[in-house]
Structures are given as C-alpha cells and as structure tokens.
Amino acid sequence: MNESISWFMAVLKKYSDFEGRARRKEYWNFMLIYALIIIPLGFIDILTGTMVLEIGIGFLSGIFMLYTLCPMIAVTARRLHDINRSGWWQLINLMPMIGFIVMLAFTVKDSDADKNEYGENPKIDKT
C-alpha cells in the first residue's frame, strides 16, 4: 500500500507533465489510491448532506475531483503515450459505454517494448 501511495504522490507532483510515458503500474496505482480516497469522501458527503444525488457529487468529493483533474488527465495521456497513442484518445470517454470499454482496453495494454515517438520505455532500467 505504501508503494501505491508513493506512485499517487509522484503523479500529483507531475500534475502538468503531459509528455513522456507512464507505465501501467503508475497509472493503476494512481487510480487505486484515487478510488480509496473518493469513495469515503462520497460517504462523508452523504452523511453530512452535501451530496447532490442528481449528479452524484458532493462538496468534499467535488473538491478532491477538481484537485486531481489535471493530474488524472496528464497520467492518462502519458499512459496512452506508453502504448503509442495520442493523449487526445481520452476524448473517446465522451461516448457512453463504448468510450469506457476502449479506454479500459488501452490502459490495461502492455507498454510498447521499445522507444516510441513519445520516449523511452519506462520499464527499462537505465542503470
């Protein structure tokens, strides 16, 4: 769990870095910690009455979502770069259901083994 938090914090530090590549481990550890934070915040919003049920967002969860919006877009763009796709592919999420399935397939796909147009493979140890 400590390693996952380290990955989460590393992504937050690179909140505006849309270049380069992010391996699956970086992306999915960020998503794990994100979920472990957003779910309890949603429950707190429900208990305190700050949840707007029509849109499914409360005050605390909304603040957290705004805080992590840019890092999430950036890490997803770098994850797509890792499989040699443009970060603009994130726009496919605007298509209900199909977009989710396509993005899920992209984010679980293994990295390009070699260097691609977005940089070196982050899995390769450079030491």
DRENTORPA-995500 format. One line per field, with one value per residue: x negated, y negated, z of N, C-alpha, C in turn; residue in three letters. Coordinates in steps of 0.2 Angstrom, whole numbers, plus 5000, padded with zeros to 4 digits. Atoms other than C-alpha are relative to their C-alpha. Last residue first. Example, Ala and Ser with C-alpha at 12.3 -4.5 7.8 and 13.67 -1.06 7.14 Angstrom:
2
nX 5004:4996
nY 5006:5006
nZ 4999:5000
caX 4932:4938
caY 5005:5022
caZ 5036:5039
cX 5004:4996
cY 4995:4994
cZ 5003:5000
residu SER:ALA
# end
This chain:
127
nX 5007:5005:5005:5007:5001:5002:4996:5003:5006:4999:5001:4995:4998:5006:5006:5004:5004:5007:5005:5002:5004:5006:5004:5003:5005:5006:5002:5003:5006:5006:5001:4997:4995:4994:4996:4995:4993:4996:4995:4993:4996:4999:4994:5001:4997:5004:5006:4998:4998:5006:5003:4997:5003:5008:5000:4997:5005:5006:4998:5003:5007:5003:5000:5005:5006:5001:5002:5006:5005:4999:5006:5004:5007:4999:4998:4994:4999:5003:4995:5000:4999:4994:4995:5000:4996:4993:4998:4999:4994:4994:4999:5000:4993:4995:5000:4998:4993:4997:5001:4996:4993:4999:5000:4994:4998:4999:4996:5003:5004:4997:5005:4999:4993:5001:5006:4998:4995:5004:5003:4995:4998:5006:5000:4995:5002:5004:4996
nY 5000:5003:5003:4998:4994:5001:4996:4994:4999:5003:5007:5002:5008:5004:4997:4998:5005:5001:4997:4994:5000:5003:4996:4994:5002:5002:4994:4997:5004:4998:4993:4995:4995:5004:4999:4995:5003:5001:4994:5002:5001:5007:5004:5004:4995:4994:5001:4999:4993:4997:5002:4996:4993:4999:5001:4994:4994:5001:5000:4995:5000:5006:4998:4995:5003:5005:4996:4998:5005:5004:5003:4995:4999:5001:4993:5002:4996:5004:5003:5007:5001:4998:5004:5006:4998:5000:5007:5003:4996:5003:5006:4999:4997:5005:5005:4996:4999:5006:5002:4996:5002:5007:5000:4998:4993:4997:4994:4994:4997:4996:4997:5003:5002:5001:5004:5007:5003:5001:5006:5006:5001:5003:5007:5003:5001:5006:5006
nZ 4997:5004:4995:5001:4997:4993:4996:4998:4995:4994:5001:5004:5000:5002:4997:5005:5003:4998:5005:4997:4994:5001:5004:4995:4996:5004:5002:4994:4998:5005:5000:4994:5002:5001:4994:5002:5002:4994:4999:5003:4994:4998:5002:5006:5005:4998:5004:5007:5001:5000:5007:5005:4999:5002:5007:5003:5000:5005:5007:5004:4998:5003:5007:5001:4999:5006:5006:4999:4999:4994:4997:4997:5004:5007:5003:5005:5007:5005:5004:4998:4993:4999:5003:4995:4994:5002:5001:4993:4998:5002:4997:4993:4998:5002:4995:4994:5000:4999:4993:4996:5001:4998:4993:4997:5000:4993:5000:4997:5005:5004:5005:5006:5001:5007:5001:4998:5005:5005:4999:5000:5007:5003:4998:5004:5007:5000:5000
caX 4893:4907:4919:4932:4950:4951:4949:4940:4950:4966:4962:4959:4944:4945:4957:4973:4981:4994:5012:5023:5025:5030:5043:5050:5051:5060:5073:5076:5078:5090:5101:5106:5095:5087:5073:5067:5060:5046:5039:5032:5017:5011:5007:4990:4995:4984:4992:5009:5002:4994:5011:5019:5006:5009:5029:5028:5015:5026:5042:5035:5039:5056:5060:5055:5066:5080:5078:5079:5094:5104:5105:5118:5126:5144:5139:5131:5121:5118:5129:5116:5118:5119:5104:5095:5100:5093:5077:5075:5077:5065:5050:5049:5054:5039:5027:5032:5032:5014:5008:5016:5007:4990:4991:4997:4982:4982:4974:4967:4976:4991:4982:4994:4998:4980:4980:4998:4992:4977:4989:5000:4985:4979:4996:4996:4979:4986:5000
caY 4990:4986:4999:5002:5001:4983:4987:4972:4958:4952:4957:4974:4982:5001:5014:5004:5005:5018:5015:5012:4994:4996:5009:4999:4984:4993:5000:4983:4975:4988:4986:4968:4959:4944:4956:4956:4939:4948:4953:4935:4942:4949:4967:4976:4989:4978:4962:4968:4970:4952:4945:4955:4948:4930:4931:4938:4925:4911:4917:4921:4905:4904:4922:4918:4903:4912:4927:4914:4905:4919:4927:4939:4928:4929:4935:4918:4924:4911:4919:4923:4941:4941:4931:4942:4957:4948:4944:4962:4967:4953:4958:4977:4973:4961:4973:4987:4975:4969:4986:4991:4977:4979:4998:4997:4987:4969:4961:4944:4928:4922:4916:4904:4914:4922:4920:4927:4942:4945:4944:4957:4968:4966:4970:4986:4991:4988:5000
caZ 4926:4913:4919:4905:4911:4906:4888:4880:4873:4865:4847:4853:4861:4863:4871:4869:4885:4890:4887:4903:4899:4881:4885:4899:4887:4874:4886:4894:4877:4871:4887:4884:4871:4879:4885:4867:4872:4881:4864:4863:4873:4857:4856:4856:4870:4883:4875:4881:4899:4897:4892:4907:4919:4912:4913:4931:4936:4929:4937:4954:4964:4955:4960:4978:4979:4971:4983:4998:4992:4985:4968:4961:4949:4955:4972:4976:4991:5005:5017:5030:5029:5010:5008:5021:5010:4994:5003:5008:4989:4983:4993:4990:4972:4969:4978:4966:4951:4955:4957:4940:4931:4938:4937:4919:4914:4911:4895:4891:4889:4898:4913:4922:4938:4939:4958:4959:4949:4961:4975:4968:4965:4983:4989:4979:4986:5004:5000
cX 4996:4993:4994:4995:4992:4999:4999:5006:4998:4994:5001:4999:5005:5002:4994:4993:4997:4996:4993:4995:4997:4996:4993:4996:4997:4994:4993:4996:4997:4994:4994:4998:5002:5005:5007:5004:5005:5007:5004:5005:5007:5004:5000:5007:5000:5002:4996:4993:5001:5001:4993:4997:5004:4998:4992:5000:5003:4995:4994:5001:4996:4992:4997:5000:4994:4994:4999:4997:4993:4994:5002:4994:4995:4994:5001:5001:5006:5000:4998:5005:5001:5002:5007:5004:5000:5005:5007:5003:5001:5006:5007:5001:5000:5007:5006:5000:5002:5008:5003:4999:5005:5007:5001:5000:5006:5002:5001:5005:4996:4996:5004:4996:5001:5007:4999:4994:5002:5004:4996:4997:5005:5001:4994:5001:5005:4997:4996
cY 5005:5000:4997:4996:5002:5006:4999:5004:5007:5001:4995:4993:4999:4993:4995:5002:5002:4995:4999:5003:5006:5000:4997:5004:5005:4998:4999:5007:5003:4997:5002:5007:5005:5004:4996:5002:5005:4997:5000:5006:4997:4999:4993:4997:4996:5006:5007:5000:5001:5008:5004:4998:5004:5007:5001:5000:5006:5006:5000:5001:5005:5000:4994:5002:5004:4996:4995:5004:5002:4995:4995:4997:5004:5001:5000:5007:4997:5003:4995:4996:4993:4999:5002:4994:4994:5002:4999:4993:4998:5004:4997:4993:5001:5003:4995:4995:5003:5001:4994:4999:5003:4998:4993:5000:5002:5007:5002:5006:5006:5003:5005:5003:4997:4998:4998:4995:4993:4997:4998:4994:4995:4999:4996:4993:4996:4999:4994
cZ 4998:5004:4997:5005:5000:5004:5007:5004:5001:5005:5006:4999:4995:5000:4999:5002:4994:4996:5002:4995:5003:5007:4998:4996:5005:5004:4996:4998:5006:5002:4995:4998:5005:4997:5000:5006:4998:4998:5006:5000:4999:5006:5002:4997:4993:4995:5001:4996:4993:5000:5000:4993:4995:5001:4998:4992:4997:5001:4996:4993:4995:5001:4996:4992:4998:5000:4994:4994:5000:5000:5006:5003:5003:4995:4992:4997:4996:4993:4995:4996:5002:5007:5002:4997:5005:5006:4998:5000:5008:5003:4999:5004:5008:5003:4999:5006:5006:5000:5002:5008:5005:5000:5003:5008:5003:4999:5008:5000:5003:4994:4995:4995:4993:4997:4992:4999:5001:4994:4995:5001:4999:4992:4997:5002:4996:4993:5000
residu THR:LYS:ASP:ILE:LYS:PRO:ASN:GLU:GLY:TYR:GLU:ASN:LYS:ASP:ALA:ASP:SER:ASP:LYS:VAL:THR:PHE:ALA:LEU:MET:VAL:ILE:PHE:GLY:ILE:MET:PRO:MET:LEU:ASN:ILE:LEU:GLN:TRP:TRP:GLY:SER:ARG:ASN:ILE:ASP:HIS:LEU:ARG:ARG:ALA:THR:VAL:ALA:ILE:MET:PRO:CYS:LEU:THR:TYR:LEU:MET:PHE:ILE:GLY:SER:LEU:PHE:GLY:ILE:GLY:ILE:GLU:LEU:VAL:MET:THR:GLY:THR:LEU:ILE:ASP:ILE:PHE:GLY:LEU:PRO:ILE:ILE:ILE:LEU:ALA:TYR:ILE:LEU:MET:PHE:ASN:TRP:TYR:GLU:LYS:ARG:ARG:ALA:ARG:GLY:GLU:PHE:ASP:SER:TYR:LYS:LYS:LEU:VAL:ALA:MET:PHE:TRP:SER:ILE:SER:GLU:ASN:MET
# end
